[in-house]
């Protein structure tokens, strides 16, 4: 039942985000990057977040998530769903908040072929709301969304796995 609720919640969020993105699709200029995106991935948190601040790592275990965008990257139209993942580290992270830094890796298909992106990640989380910024070479990403608990609850057991659904934009610097 819990899986069904998570899937329904995720599906509803993705549908809402896609509808919002379609209504607000950005204008495009040749050679520029301008895209609205929805990404979804599962992150493992080690040793896990609790009420007491601690240090640790977070990972998707490779580019195991998905990213769907409407728009262009470097002037090339995005043609399908890509893959995305990250690795990061946090200090003084707790259930209440955390700041982490790391690396994002992704691939997005375009009319000019697959665009491989690697960038520096900064995440600020308050409770279960995530604000992510990524600086790629000549491109920046800004996104926001929920972290949906999958393993642990932060009170009785450390939060060790979350489903993250981000809505954001890719744009030229």
MINU-209423 format. One line per 4 residues: number of its first residue (from 1); their letters; for each residue x, y, z of N, C-alpha, C, O, CB. Coordinates in steps of 0.05 Angstrom, whole numbers, plus 5000, padded with zeros to 4 digits. Glycine has a CB too. Layout:
MINU-209423
NUM) A) X,Y,Z,X,Y,Z,X,Y,Z,X,Y,Z,X,Y,Z | ...
//
This chain:
MINU-209423
1) XXXX) 5016,4976,5000,5000,5000,5000,5017,5025,5000,5011,5044,4986,4981,5000,5024 | 5039,5025,5016,5057,5048,5017,5069,5054,4990,5071,5077,4982,5079,5044,5038 | 5078,5033,4976,5089,5036,4949,5068,5048,4930,5075,5066,4914,5098,5009,4938 | 5044,5040,4932,5023,5051,4915,5018,5080,4920,5015,5096,4902,4997,5035,4919
5) XXXX) 5019,5088,4946,5015,5116,4953,5039,5132,4943,5035,5154,4932,5013,5119,4984 | 5063,5122,4946,5087,5137,4936,5085,5140,4906,5090,5161,4895,5113,5122,4943 | 5077,5118,4891,5075,5119,4862,5053,5139,4854,5057,5154,4835,5069,5092,4851 | 5030,5139,4868,5009,5157,4861,5018,5186,4866,5012,5204,4850,4984,5151,4878
9) XXXX) 5031,5191,4889,5041,5218,4895,5061,5226,4874,5060,5249,4864,5054,5218,4923 | 5080,5209,4867,5101,5216,4848,5088,5221,4821,5095,5240,4807,5121,5193,4846 | 5069,5204,4813,5055,5207,4787,5040,5234,4786,5041,5247,4766,5036,5184,4782 | 5027,5240,4808,5012,5266,4809,5031,5289,4807,5026,5309,4793,4995,5267,4834
13) XXXX) 5053,5288,4822,5073,5310,4821,5085,5312,4793,5088,5335,4783,5095,5305,4841 | 5092,5290,4780,5103,5291,4753,5083,5302,4733,5091,5318,4716,5113,5263,4745 | 5058,5294,4735,5037,5304,4717,5033,5334,4721,5032,5349,4701,5011,5289,4722 | 5032,5343,4746,5029,5371,4751,5053,5387,4741,5050,5408,4729,5026,5376,4781
17) XXXX) 5077,5377,4746,5101,5391,4737,5102,5392,4707,5109,5413,4696,5126,5377,4748 | 5096,5370,4693,5096,5370,4664,5076,5390,4652,5083,5404,4633,5090,5342,4653 | 5052,5391,4664,5032,5410,4654,5041,5439,4658,5037,5456,4641,5005,5405,4669 | 5054,5444,4681,5064,5471,4687,5086,5478,4667,5087,5500,4657,5074,5472,4715
21) XXXX) 5104,5458,4662,5126,5463,4644,5117,5468,4615,5127,5486,4602,5145,5440,4644 | 5097,5453,4606,5086,5457,4579,5074,5485,4576,5077,5498,4555,5065,5436,4573 | 5060,5494,4597,5048,5520,4596,5068,5543,4597,5063,5565,4587,5028,5523,4619 | 5091,5538,4608,5112,5558,4612,5137,5552,4597,5159,5560,4606,5117,5563,4641
25) XXXX) 5136,5537,4574,5160,5530,4560,5175,5555,4551,5163,5573,4541,5153,5513,4535 | 5201,5556,4556,5217,5580,4551,5221,5584,4521,5220,5566,4505,5243,5578,4565 | 5227,5609,4513,5234,5616,4486,5262,5605,4480,5278,5602,4499,5233,5646,4481 | 5268,5599,4455,5294,5587,4448,5309,5604,4428,5297,5615,4410,5290,5559,4437
29) XXXX) 5335,5606,4432,5353,5619,4413,5375,5600,4406,5383,5583,4422,5364,5645,4425 | 5384,5601,4381,5404,5583,4371,5429,5585,4388,5438,5607,4395,5411,5589,4341 | 5440,5562,4396,5465,5561,4412,5460,5565,4442,5479,5561,4457,5483,5582,4402 | 5437,5572,4449,5431,5577,4478,5418,5552,4491,5408,5534,4477,5412,5600,4481
33) XXXX) 5420,5551,4517,5407,5530,4532,5384,5542,4547,5388,5561,4562,5427,5515,4551 | 5360,5531,4543,5337,5540,4557,5317,5517,4558,5305,5510,4537,5324,5566,4544 | 5314,5504,4581,5296,5481,4583,5284,5479,4610,5296,5486,4631,5312,5455,4577 | 5259,5469,4611,5245,5463,4636,5246,5433,4640,5241,5418,4621,5216,5474,4636
37) XXXX) 5253,5424,4664,5258,5395,4668,5244,5385,4693,5239,5399,4713,5288,5390,4670 | 5238,5359,4692,5229,5344,4716,5248,5320,4718,5251,5305,4699,5199,5335,4713 | 5259,5316,4742,5277,5293,4746,5267,5277,4770,5254,5288,4788,5306,5302,4750 | 5274,5252,4770,5265,5234,4791,5287,5213,4796,5296,5201,4777,5238,5220,4785
41) XXXX) 5294,5209,4821,5315,5189,4828,5313,5182,4857,5302,5196,4873,5343,5200,4821 | 5325,5159,4863,5326,5149,4891,5354,5153,4901,5374,5146,4888,5318,5119,4893 | 5356,5165,4925,5382,5171,4938,5385,5155,4963,5367,5153,4980,5384,5201,4944 | 5409,5143,4967,5416,5129,4991,5433,5147,5009,5453,5159,4999,5431,5102,4985
45) XXXX) 5426,5150,5034,5439,5167,5053,5454,5150,5073,5442,5133,5087,5419,5187,5067 | 5480,5154,5076,5497,5138,5094,5511,5157,5114,5526,5174,5104,5517,5121,5079 | 5509,5154,5140,5496,5132,5155,5466,5136,5158,5452,5119,5169,5509,5130,5181 | 5456,5159,5149,5427,5165,5152,5424,5190,5169,5441,5196,5185,5412,5141,5165
49) XXXX) 5402,5204,5164,5396,5229,5178,5378,5223,5202,5360,5207,5201,5383,5249,5160 | 5385,5236,5224,5368,5234,5249,5365,5261,5261,5372,5282,5249,5381,5214,5269 | 5355,5262,5285,5351,5288,5299,5378,5300,5306,5381,5325,5306,5334,5284,5324 | 5398,5283,5312,5425,5292,5319,5441,5298,5294,5443,5280,5277,5439,5271,5337
53) XXXX) 5453,5321,5291,5470,5327,5267,5493,5308,5264,5505,5299,5284,5480,5356,5269 | 5498,5301,5239,5521,5283,5233,5531,5289,5205,5521,5306,5191,5512,5253,5234 | 5553,5275,5198,5565,5278,5171,5561,5252,5156,5558,5231,5169,5595,5285,5173 | 5560,5253,5130,5557,5229,5114,5556,5234,5085,5565,5255,5075,5531,5215,5122
57) XXXX) 5546,5214,5070,5545,5216,5040,5518,5209,5030,5501,5197,5044,5566,5198,5028 | 5513,5218,5006,5488,5211,4992,5495,5203,4963,5513,5215,4951,5468,5235,4992 | 5481,5183,4952,5487,5175,4925,5463,5162,4912,5446,5150,4925,5511,5155,4924 | 5462,5164,4886,5442,5150,4870,5454,5124,4859,5440,5108,4847,5431,5168,4847
61) XXXX) 5480,5120,4864,5493,5096,4853,5496,5096,4823,5492,5076,4810,5477,5071,4862 | 5502,5119,4812,5505,5122,4783,5481,5138,4772,5465,5148,4787,5506,5095,4769 | 5480,5140,4746,5459,5155,4733,5434,5138,4730,5425,5131,4708,5468,5165,4705 | 5422,5131,4753,5399,5112,4754,5372,5126,4754,5352,5113,4753,5401,5096,4779
65) XXXX) 5372,5153,4755,5347,5168,4754,5340,5177,4726,5356,5173,4707,5349,5192,4773 | 5317,5190,4724,5309,5200,4698,5306,5230,4698,5301,5242,4719,5282,5188,4689 | 5310,5243,4675,5305,5271,4672,5291,5276,4645,5300,5267,4624,5332,5287,4673 | 5268,5290,4646,5252,5296,4623,5251,5326,4620,5243,5340,4639,5224,5284,4625
69) XXXX) 5260,5336,4597,5261,5365,4593,5246,5373,4567,5244,5357,4548,5290,5374,4591 | 5237,5398,4567,5226,5411,4544,5243,5435,4538,5245,5453,4555,5195,5418,4548 | 5254,5437,4514,5271,5459,4507,5295,5451,4492,5295,5431,4477,5279,5474,4532 | 5317,5467,4495,5341,5462,4480,5366,5463,4498,5366,5477,4518,5344,5483,4458
73) XXXX) 5386,5448,4490,5412,5449,4503,5432,5456,4481,5434,5443,4461,5420,5421,4517 | 5446,5478,4485,5466,5488,4466,5453,5491,4438,5466,5485,4418,5490,5469,4465 | 5428,5500,4437,5414,5505,4413,5402,5480,4400,5391,5482,4378,5432,5517,4394 | 5405,5457,4412,5395,5432,4401,5370,5423,4416,5370,5422,4441,5417,5410,4402
77) XXXX) 5349,5417,4401,5324,5409,4414,5327,5383,4429,5338,5364,4419,5302,5407,4393 | 5316,5382,4453,5316,5357,4469,5295,5338,4458,5273,5347,4452,5310,5364,4500 | 5303,5313,4454,5286,5294,4440,5275,5271,4457,5260,5254,4446,5301,5282,4417 | 5282,5269,4482,5273,5247,4498,5281,5248,4527,5291,5269,4536,5283,5221,4486
81) XXXX) 5276,5227,4541,5282,5225,4569,5311,5216,4573,5320,5198,4560,5263,5205,4584 | 5325,5230,4591,5353,5224,4596,5357,5211,4623,5337,5204,4637,5370,5249,4595 | 5382,5207,4631,5388,5195,4656,5404,5215,4673,5418,5232,4662,5405,5169,4652 | 5403,5212,4700,5416,5230,4718,5423,5216,4744,5408,5198,4752,5399,5255,4723
85) XXXX) 5444,5224,4757,5452,5214,4783,5471,5233,4796,5482,5251,4784,5464,5186,4780 | 5477,5228,4822,5495,5245,4837,5508,5231,4860,5499,5210,4869,5481,5270,4847 | 5530,5242,4869,5544,5234,4893,5550,5260,4909,5558,5280,4897,5571,5218,4887 | 5545,5260,4935,5550,5284,4951,5558,5277,4979,5555,5254,4988,5525,5303,4951
89) XXXX) 5567,5297,4993,5575,5294,5021,5562,5317,5037,5559,5339,5027,5606,5294,5025 | 5555,5311,5062,5543,5332,5079,5557,5331,5106,5568,5311,5115,5513,5328,5083 | 5557,5354,5120,5567,5357,5147,5545,5371,5163,5531,5388,5153,5595,5373,5149 | 5543,5364,5188,5522,5376,5206,5494,5373,5194,5478,5391,5198,5529,5405,5211
93) XXXX) 5489,5351,5181,5462,5346,5170,5444,5332,5190,5454,5315,5205,5464,5329,5144 | 5419,5340,5191,5400,5328,5209,5373,5326,5195,5371,5334,5172,5397,5344,5236 | 5353,5316,5208,5326,5315,5197,5316,5343,5191,5300,5346,5172,5307,5300,5215 | 5324,5362,5206,5314,5389,5203,5325,5403,5178,5311,5416,5164,5320,5406,5228
97) XXXX) 5351,5399,5173,5364,5413,5150,5391,5401,5144,5403,5387,5160,5366,5443,5155 | 5401,5408,5121,5427,5400,5113,5436,5416,5089,5419,5425,5073,5428,5369,5107 | 5462,5418,5085,5474,5429,5061,5494,5408,5052,5510,5398,5068,5487,5457,5066 | 5493,5401,5026,5512,5382,5016,5524,5392,4989,5511,5408,4976,5499,5354,5012
101) XXXX) 5547,5382,4983,5560,5388,4957,5570,5362,4944,5576,5343,4958,5584,5408,4961 | 5571,5363,4918,5579,5338,4904,5580,5342,4874,5584,5364,4864,5561,5316,4911 | 5576,5320,4860,5578,5320,4831,5553,5307,4819,5544,5286,4828,5603,5305,4821 | 5542,5319,4798,5519,5309,4783,5529,5299,4756,5546,5313,4743,5496,5330,4779
105) XXXX) 5519,5276,4747,5525,5266,4720,5499,5259,4706,5481,5247,4718,5544,5241,4721 | 5497,5267,4681,5472,5261,4667,5476,5261,4637,5497,5270,4627,5451,5281,4674 | 5457,5249,4623,5457,5248,4594,5429,5255,4585,5409,5243,4594,5466,5220,4583 | 5427,5274,4566,5402,5283,4556,5403,5281,4525,5421,5292,4513,5395,5312,4565
109) XXXX) 5384,5266,4513,5384,5263,4483,5375,5289,4470,5355,5301,4478,5367,5239,4475 | 5389,5297,4448,5381,5320,4433,5383,5314,4403,5393,5293,4395,5399,5345,4440 | 5374,5333,4386,5376,5330,4357,5405,5328,4348,5411,5318,4326,5362,5352,4343 | 5424,5338,4364,5453,5337,4358,5467,5313,4371,5491,5312,4371,5466,5362,4367
113) XXXX) 5452,5294,4382,5463,5271,4396,5461,5275,4426,5451,5295,4436,5493,5268,4389 | 5469,5254,4441,5468,5255,4470,5486,5277,4481,5509,5279,4473,5475,5228,4482 | 5475,5293,4500,5491,5313,4513,5499,5302,4541,5481,5298,4558,5475,5340,4516 | 5524,5296,4545,5534,5287,4571,5541,5311,4588,5556,5329,4579,5558,5268,4568
117) XXXX) 5530,5312,4612,5534,5335,4629,5546,5326,4656,5537,5306,4667,5507,5350,4634 | 5566,5340,4665,5579,5335,4691,5581,5362,4704,5591,5381,4692,5607,5320,4689 | 5572,5364,4729,5573,5390,4742,5575,5389,4772,5571,5368,4785,5549,5405,4735 | 5581,5412,4784,5584,5416,4813,5556,5421,4825,5542,5439,4817,5604,5439,4820
121) XXXX) 5549,5405,4845,5523,5405,4858,5525,5419,4885,5543,5414,4901,5512,5377,4861 | 5505,5435,4891,5500,5446,4918,5471,5441,4925,5453,5449,4909,5508,5476,4920 | 5466,5429,4947,5438,5423,4956,5434,5436,4983,5450,5433,5001,5433,5393,4957 | 5411,5449,4986,5402,5458,5012,5375,5446,5017,5356,5449,5001,5400,5490,5013
125) XXXX) 5372,5431,5039,5348,5418,5046,5337,5428,5072,5353,5431,5091,5351,5387,5047 | 5312,5435,5073,5298,5442,5098,5275,5422,5100,5257,5421,5083,5288,5472,5098 | 5275,5407,5122,5256,5385,5126,5257,5367,5102,5278,5355,5096,5227,5396,5131 | 5235,5364,5087,5235,5347,5063,5233,5362,5037,5225,5351,5017,5211,5328,5065
129) XXXX) 5241,5388,5037,5241,5404,5013,5270,5409,5005,5287,5418,5021,5226,5431,5017 | 5276,5402,4980,5304,5405,4969,5305,5427,4949,5288,5430,4932,5313,5378,4956 | 5327,5443,4951,5333,5463,4932,5361,5456,4921,5380,5455,4936,5333,5493,4944 | 5362,5451,4895,5387,5442,4883,5397,5462,4862,5381,5474,4847,5384,5414,4870
133) XXXX) 5423,5466,4862,5437,5482,4841,5460,5466,4830,5475,5453,4845,5447,5510,4853 | 5462,5465,4804,5484,5451,4791,5497,5470,4771,5483,5483,4755,5475,5425,4777 | 5524,5472,4772,5538,5488,4752,5553,5469,4733,5573,5456,4741,5558,5507,4766 | 5543,5467,4708,5556,5451,4687,5573,5471,4672,5574,5495,4678,5535,5437,4669
137) XXXX) 5588,5461,4652,5604,5478,4635,5586,5496,4617,5575,5486,4597,5623,5461,4617 | 5583,5521,4624,5567,5540,4609,5537,5537,4613,5521,5552,4601,5572,5536,4581 | 5528,5519,4631,5499,5515,4636,5495,5514,4666,5511,5502,4681,5489,5489,4622 | 5473,5525,4675,5466,5522,4704,5438,5510,4706,5421,5513,4689,5467,5550,4718
141) XXXX) 5435,5495,4728,5409,5483,4734,5400,5492,4761,5416,5493,4780,5411,5451,4733 | 5375,5500,4764,5363,5507,4790,5337,5491,4792,5320,5493,4774,5358,5538,4792 | 5334,5476,4814,5309,5460,4818,5300,5459,4846,5316,5464,4865,5314,5433,4807 | 5275,5451,4850,5264,5448,4877,5244,5425,4876,5232,5419,4856,5250,5475,4886
145) XXXX) 5241,5412,4899,5222,5390,4900,5224,5375,4927,5240,5381,4944,5226,5371,4878 | 5206,5355,4930,5205,5339,4955,5224,5316,4955,5232,5305,4934,5177,5329,4959 | 5232,5308,4979,5246,5283,4985,5225,5266,4999,5217,5272,5021,5272,5287,5002 | 5217,5244,4986,5196,5227,4997,5210,5203,5011,5223,5187,4998,5177,5217,4974
149) XXXX) 5207,5200,5037,5220,5178,5052,5212,5151,5042,5188,5145,5038,5214,5181,5082 | 5232,5134,5038,5228,5106,5030,5239,5086,5051,5228,5064,5054,5242,5100,5003 | 5259,5095,5066,5271,5078,5086,5279,5095,5110,5297,5112,5107,5295,5061,5076 | 5267,5091,5133,5272,5107,5157,5252,5130,5159,5239,5137,5140,5301,5118,5156
153) XXXX) 5251,5140,5183,5231,5162,5188,5242,5186,5203,5228,5204,5210,5208,5151,5203 | 5269,5186,5208,5282,5208,5221,5278,5209,5251,5293,5223,5265,5274,5234,5209 | 5258,5196,5262,5252,5197,5290,5260,5171,5304,5277,5171,5322,5223,5204,5295 | 5247,5149,5296,5253,5123,5308,5277,5110,5294,5293,5096,5307,5229,5105,5306
157) XXXX) 5280,5114,5269,5303,5103,5254,5314,5125,5235,5299,5141,5225,5294,5078,5237 | 5340,5124,5230,5352,5144,5212,5339,5143,5184,5333,5121,5174,5382,5141,5210 | 5337,5166,5171,5327,5167,5144,5350,5159,5125,5370,5173,5124,5317,5196,5137 | 5347,5136,5111,5369,5125,5096,5364,5124,5066,5382,5120,5050,5375,5098,5105
161) XXXX) 5339,5127,5057,5333,5126,5028,5309,5144,5023,5289,5143,5038,5328,5097,5018 | 5311,5160,5002,5289,5178,4994,5286,5178,4964,5305,5174,4949,5295,5207,5004 | 5261,5183,4955,5255,5188,4927,5254,5218,4924,5240,5231,4939,5228,5174,4919 | 5269,5228,4905,5271,5257,4901,5258,5263,4874,5265,5251,4853,5300,5268,4902
165) XXXX) 5240,5283,4873,5227,5292,4849,5232,5322,4847,5221,5338,4863,5196,5285,4848 | 5248,5331,4827,5255,5359,4824,5243,5371,4799,5243,5358,4778,5285,5362,4824 | 5233,5395,4801,5225,5410,4778,5244,5434,4776,5249,5448,4796,5194,5420,4780 | 5255,5438,4752,5275,5459,4750,5280,5468,4722,5266,5460,4703,5300,5451,4763
169) XXXX) 5300,5486,4719,5307,5496,4693,5337,5493,4687,5353,5495,4705,5299,5526,4690 | 5343,5488,4662,5370,5490,4651,5372,5516,4636,5354,5522,4620,5377,5464,4634 | 5393,5531,4639,5396,5556,4624,5426,5562,4619,5443,5553,4634,5383,5579,4639 | 5431,5577,4598,5458,5586,4593,5467,5605,4614,5451,5620,4625,5461,5599,4565
173) X) 5493,5604,4620,5504,5623,4640,5503,5651,4630,5512,5670,4644,5533,5616,4648
//
